[in-house]
């Protein structure tokens, strides 16, 4: 692996735990102003100091994040479909590698739609993006099973989608936790991070998900709604960090969450940051 590419990858992962806590705020690219992400700047600001990387589009990066940040950026570079259409898989690359380099990002990310109507296009786009990433030293993260493909979220499907992504050259893969997640890990030769998916019933359920994913071989999380749609987003992010980096049990993470709730970071305080 080229030095620059390896260096960018290393920025996102802890040297001690080999894991990463990525904060995903890229949902607007196909969902529009999702609940609690209407004002992206206000949502991101209090969370940013506690994230190992921030995943978003170039539009929100330029408008909602100060260039003084030292947090590594994972830039979503695919899009072209919205929730108003039945077929979310009709995506293409929306951002050039030159712009990604201009933005000094640590990785680029795109969705792959295995089994969906535009499976072929998304996989070819992934291969092309990897060629560009190798040329410029920028890691590529493949994102499996966005949108309707989530309905197929089982180990057999996710193992296929993750392995295909790695075979096409993805340097890391974002996927979903599922029963028998170890089989997904076993078949994927590059690091996996897990998304949280739609807001779960409780903070505890999201902490459980993260604990199980790490225990079964994930190298971290790339989580959004279960953090910033929580009533206590900063506390939630800190509790997740304890799980991902510090081997905390869910009980210990919940205790940390409760302690952090006693010293809340109000959303509003971020609006001017
Ligand atoms: C899809 O909208 C994006 O890839 C998200 O970044 C991904 O789904 C992670 O966010 P969440 O934890 O909210 O699912």
Boltz pocket constraint, residues with backbone or C-beta under 6 A from the ligand:
constraints:
  - pocket:
      binder: B
      contacts: [[A, 24], [A, 25], [A, 26], [A, 27], [A, 55], [A, 143], [A, 146], [A, 195], [A, 196], [A, 197], [A, 198], [A, 222], [A, 223], [A, 224], [A, 225], [A, 226]]
      max_distance: 6.0
